[in-house]
Amino acid sequence: MFQFFRRLIYLFLFIYFPARSFTQSTYSQIDPFSYNIIKKTECRKGAVVSAHPLASAVGADILKKGGNAFDAAIATQFALAVVYPAAGNIGGGGFMVARTAKGKNIAIDFREKAPEKASRNMYLDSNGNAQTNLSQNGHLAAGVPGTVAGIFEELKYARLPIRKLIQPAIDLAEKGFALTASEARSLNASQNEFKKYNTVFPVFVRSTPWKAGDTLVQKDLAKTLILIRDSGSKGFYEGETAQLITDEMKRGNGIISLDDLKNYTAKQREAVAFKYKTDFTIVTMPLPASGGVLLPQMMRMIEDQPLKTYGFESVREVHLMVEVERLAYADRAKFLGDKDYFKVPAKFLWSYPYVMQRMRLYDPEKAGNSKDIKGGDTAPESEETTHFSVYDKDGNAVAITTTLNGGYGCKTVVAGAGFFLNNEMDDFSVKPGVPNMYGAVGGEANAIAPGKRMLSSMTPTIVLKNEKPFLVFGTPGGTTITTSVFQTLVDILELNMSPEDAVNKPKFHHQWLPDLIYVEKDFPQDIRLGLEKMGYQISQRDAIGRTELIQIDSTGKITAIGDKRGDDTAVGY
Ligand code: GLY
């Protein structure tokens, strides 16, 4: 009875005082029915920042109970799969970049891969036209999920047993949690698609609209998480869960097979690490994450430019950065793909001589034109995502970006298993020159092949200052991911901006094609006019990314910032 009234009071408080944003320096007990959005946390031991308050709280709780940053990351990742169904996932994939307290860089690739039955022209109709509805929605859009394999690769660096790290997620799925207002809106906006792309209606479908404070219970998902807890990655890639996935495929004409699942492996890659000026080393994810080429390219293109003199979001600064982005994304379309399948001259593309040669195409006085800028030809041959960052008291830093691709992935939930599948096949180039859902084009390098991993924009990044972790961050946002990471680096490393401003100030983006500068609605109007005068076309769009950033200063003070653009929350102690 007491419990019932307690819940009733919490529900009242939640509806009438919806999750408020504030700064805090400690955290309190996790209550899935009453929690707050915390945008800034200052602390000295450890912190977690993610897209959801409950996931951040779960991760921070693990840190406080003696887990290291890898433990906290795993617990956060499982919790996101429950409380943030639009992007947190076990049916998708992603990347982890980490720096251990002992100074080792780690990069884990758990990107989805094309099923064995996939083929180059699988999304073309009989006239050769691309059917992007099939690469974006429903069963055929799904790549073989990598998240669970990735988590078990991360576990090699953790201290605590998996059962402790997954239990908070099981509890959240089994007993439920209160939806935030933005989650309720997001679920309501996708109701028609959930009905269209599911053979069995999942728990997310409701006859009356979802509202803030409603409890979301996910019994099927809890059952799947219990199988993973008890049988490890086999609890997902084999046995009951694998059978439910393939049954779902059969009902909806998908092609993921039992063998595809059984043979999936996460891969340890060599992290990309490059010096920036004298003090900084930037550590990021290599291919198939495109940031591992584009970020060093773009940072080297601006390294000797007077950005500080230009100033934040001045016409000259935006012009320079946009032209740099244009050059990098032209190379992306031409050269980048899974390097296990296509020869990519990755290191050449960010070598100083190549970068300097590309910068000869930059005219400081004039807007460039994507018709005249192609991917370099002197090289030898070739939303919805979520990011979270963790830092622990020993100095381990973990940056993980994972994705279902679009919001709720392909919109199909595996019946009986309770999780959304990704629509990552759309990140391949389904036909040369045909834009994917982010407007990105590609060619041979990123063509579909069985077992191949589709090119990604995800760019989890760690910056070392004098060889010690200084920034741990990343963002979702499709093709805007790499440019958002680039802007955050410029803002902090070049313009000495506070971490809060670097995360929250308006962002802009250029990706070669379409030949437009995308800006957020609070981008300064006078700068917009100045850029238009230079010959740019500007297009206002929704929020660009949701950056989750931790900064550690030279005294050891930790500042964790959750992006203002969502429910993102920073928790530390
Ligand atoms: N699906 C978004 C990305 O990987 O870039």
Residues whose N, C-alpha, C, O or C-beta is under 5 A from the ligand:
A	BS01	LIG	T403 N405 L455 S456 S457 M458 G478
